[in-house]
Amino acid sequence: MIGGAPPAAGLAVAYRECRQIAAAHGRTYFLATRLLSAEHRPAVHALYAFARMVDDIVDHAETDVAQRYPTHAEVVERGELEPSGLLDLIEKQLRIALESREQGALEPQGLILCAVADTIHRYGIATQHFWTFLDSMRMDVPGTARFRDRYATMADLNEYMSGSAAAIGLQVLPILGTVVPIAEAEPAAAALGEAFQLTNFLRDVAEDLDRGRVYLPADELAAFGVDYELLVHCQQAQRTDPRVRRALAHLIAINRDTYRRAVPGIDLLEPRVRPAIRTAAVLYASILDRIEDSDYAVFSHRAVVPRHQRLRVAATQFTAAALSH
């Protein structure tokens, strides 16, 4: 593993593109990465940009994807821009990029894949985490064998999150470094990824309904008298029914329990990266506070942690880390 070596000049543009994507779309994430050392940031930005690209392909219209990611122009010309085809193409291109790097001639099809392939090699990240992630994203694509737009139980949702969230936590772990064998830190890293994603699902109920999806377990909702039709009614009325409010409170409690299980794992990371990860954990958990403060008004506005609070949390974590040394 060459981890920590600066990217070659030819890769600088690729990493810069990834940084711009992270800065534009991941406010909490990007702020947390600023607490990392300069040598860690490019790799973490690359992983974010890769995940963002795949997510955009799954969630956005074909023309929008073409504009965001002109790398796929040749696919557009052939009329093969459906999401499942693009996911297959991305996997193929990433495999080619990895093979080319091993042969000493990295020739990927796009800037993001260029940076990701280099990151995988420099930090010795297991490529299976990327294939697991792409498999999970196929669950979001209508017409594929794995497609789901509802999840009957928390176990079903956890199956999805094992690829879409836990795998990302496992991708990042070799970059951050650990003070124990990496296998010992993996359960907590996976749990933290799942905690972040469940927070997103609770915050983005309305957005997901716009796409005909519900990323909340049906059996947990049903225990409070909530079904898909009631969620749609709340969406249309932009008001949270009391039954939905109680269900969200219950799921927030489950989400906080996941954070409680995950956060002790931060102490298994290298000391210098802990402030960044603690910042991300505190800020993401704060989104749950914002949902509660709004009386669970997830259908009328998006819960956001104010900038001044994000900066204060980051400063607090940085100061605490400095004083501990």
KAKAFEN-V82516 format. One line per field, one symbol per residue. ss: DSSP state (a for helix, b for strand, c for the rest). A space follows every 50 residues. Layout:
BEGIN
ss = ???
END
This chain:
BEGIN
ss = ccccccccaaaaaaaaaaaaaaaaacaaaaaaaccccaaaaaaaaaaaaa aaaaaaaaaccaaaaaaacaaaaaaaacccccaaaaaaaaaaaaaaaaaa aaccccccccaaaaaaaaaaaaaccccaaaaaaaaaaacccccccccccc bccaaaaaaaaaaaaaaaaaaaaaaacbcccaaaaaaaaaaaaaaaaaaa aaacaaaaaaccccccbaaaaacccccaaaaaaaaaaccccaaaaaaaaa aaaaaaaaaaaaaaaaaabcaaaaaaaaaaaaaaaaaaaaaaaccccccc ccccccaaaaaaaaaaaaaaaaaac
END
